[in-house]
Amino acid sequence: MGAWQVGTDVLAGEGRDREARIMAALKAYEGLGEPHQEERARWFLAHSLCGTGDMTLGEGLTARALGSFRELGDAWGTAAALTEAHDRHEQSRRPAAAHGFKAGEINAVLGLGARRAGDLDAAETHLRRVLDWHCEVGLDGANALLLAEPGFVAELRGEPERARELHESGCTTALATGDDRAVALALEGLADAHALAGRHADAARLLGTASAAQASRGAPLPVEEQGDVRRVAANCRAALGTSYEKVFAEGQALNPRERADGGGARLTGTVPGAS
């Protein structure tokens, strides 16, 4: 049975062997060489699960479809999957809170992207809940991918010294996890700290190193997640002028872990403008 028919049946309330039929429908795309069609079918099947209570399967299908849409450069698919993911976060937040399930509540709230919406107070509150909860349950390493966020919040609040401290803390945590993506994100945070300190050449090199680290994973930073990098890069370009590209390229040739592990990346003293 085709994916679209299976999805329509699920939407209509047919629950018998639901997961098996979904997996069989997707398996039919193997070897066809039609990745866009396969991922759109995966997205539709995930959407069909809304309201069934099968959050785990739906979230898994949505996450995989979103990653594939990004790799394919499918703008429509990416937008559809992001909308689906947002809706699932909002759905999961309410029952999670009602049942005292802090992990579900916190991670759902984080997914709302309060910082990117400009609500810095809400962003800081939600991020602190996530970071604290990870520490409570022994998931300190999970914070490696999050610690750049409070640093960017501090920057946007006009608190450069606090931003520097948070970004350097994030860098230390990222190195301890061995997660290359976390190291790349930490380098972007450090670039922000250097730009705030007026060290624009160092910031541009760090952006170059972070960019190379992301690309080496086969997963460059998605366009919708590049807001912070674009802001820091614009600051550096304004200061460095035509030399920005050369300095950025120098950074691309550097070792990400050496840069993160104090290789000229850390700051000392007080950031100009800090109170």
Secondary structure in CASP SS format (residue, H / E / C, confidence):
PFRMAT SS
TARGET T0000
AUTHOR 0000-0000-0000
METHOD secondary structure of the structure
MODEL  1
M C 1.00
G C 1.00
A H 1.00
W H 1.00
Q H 1.00
V H 1.00
G H 1.00
T H 1.00
D H 1.00
V H 1.00
L H 1.00
A C 1.00
G C 1.00
E C 1.00
G C 1.00
R C 1.00
D C 1.00
R H 1.00
E H 1.00
A H 1.00
R H 1.00
I H 1.00
M H 1.00
A H 1.00
A H 1.00
L H 1.00
K H 1.00
A C 1.00
Y C 1.00
E C 1.00
G C 1.00
L C 1.00
G C 1.00
E C 1.00
P H 1.00
H H 1.00
Q H 1.00
E H 1.00
E H 1.00
R H 1.00
A H 1.00
R H 1.00
W H 1.00
F H 1.00
L H 1.00
A H 1.00
H H 1.00
S H 1.00
L C 1.00
C C 1.00
G C 1.00
T C 1.00
G C 1.00
D C 1.00
M H 1.00
T H 1.00
L H 1.00
G H 1.00
E H 1.00
G H 1.00
L H 1.00
T H 1.00
A H 1.00
R H 1.00
A H 1.00
L H 1.00
G H 1.00
S H 1.00
F H 1.00
R H 1.00
E H 1.00
L H 1.00
G C 1.00
D C 1.00
A H 1.00
W H 1.00
G H 1.00
T H 1.00
A H 1.00
A H 1.00
A H 1.00
L H 1.00
T H 1.00
E H 1.00
A H 1.00
H H 1.00
D H 1.00
R H 1.00
H H 1.00
E H 1.00
Q H 1.00
S H 1.00
R H 1.00
R H 1.00
P H 1.00
A H 1.00
A H 1.00
A H 1.00
H C 1.00
G C 1.00
F C 1.00
K H 1.00
A H 1.00
G H 1.00
E H 1.00
I H 1.00
N H 1.00
A H 1.00
V H 1.00
L H 1.00
G C 1.00
L C 1.00
G C 1.00
A C 1.00
R C 1.00
R C 1.00
A C 1.00
G C 1.00
D C 1.00
L H 1.00
D H 1.00
A H 1.00
A H 1.00
E H 1.00
T H 1.00
H H 1.00
L H 1.00
R H 1.00
R H 1.00
V H 1.00
L H 1.00
D H 1.00
W H 1.00
H H 1.00
C H 1.00
E H 1.00
V C 1.00
G C 1.00
L C 1.00
D H 1.00
G H 1.00
A H 1.00
N H 1.00
A H 1.00
L H 1.00
L C 1.00
L C 1.00
A H 1.00
E H 1.00
P H 1.00
G H 1.00
F H 1.00
V H 1.00
A H 1.00
E H 1.00
L H 1.00
R C 1.00
G C 1.00
E C 1.00
P H 1.00
E H 1.00
R H 1.00
A H 1.00
R H 1.00
E H 1.00
L H 1.00
H H 1.00
E H 1.00
S H 1.00
G H 1.00
C H 1.00
T H 1.00
T H 1.00
A H 1.00
L H 1.00
A H 1.00
T H 1.00
G C 1.00
D C 1.00
D H 1.00
R H 1.00
A H 1.00
V H 1.00
A H 1.00
L H 1.00
A H 1.00
L H 1.00
E H 1.00
G H 1.00
L H 1.00
A H 1.00
D H 1.00
A H 1.00
H H 1.00
A H 1.00
L H 1.00
A C 1.00
G C 1.00
R C 1.00
H H 1.00
A H 1.00
D H 1.00
A H 1.00
A H 1.00
R H 1.00
L H 1.00
L H 1.00
G H 1.00
T H 1.00
A H 1.00
S H 1.00
A H 1.00
A H 1.00
Q H 1.00
A H 1.00
S H 1.00
R C 1.00
G C 1.00
A C 1.00
P C 1.00
L C 1.00
P C 1.00
V H 1.00
E H 1.00
E H 1.00
Q C 1.00
G H 1.00
D H 1.00
V H 1.00
R H 1.00
R H 1.00
V H 1.00
A H 1.00
A H 1.00
N H 1.00
C H 1.00
R H 1.00
A H 1.00
A H 1.00
L H 1.00
G H 1.00
T H 1.00
S H 1.00
Y H 1.00
E H 1.00
K H 1.00
V H 1.00
F H 1.00
A H 1.00
E H 1.00
G H 1.00
Q H 1.00
A C 1.00
L C 1.00
N C 1.00
P H 1.00
R H 1.00
E H 1.00
R H 1.00
A H 1.00
D C 1.00
G C 1.00
G C 1.00
G C 1.00
A C 1.00
R C 1.00
L C 1.00
T C 1.00
G C 1.00
T C 1.00
V C 1.00
P C 1.00
G C 1.00
A C 1.00
S C 1.00
END
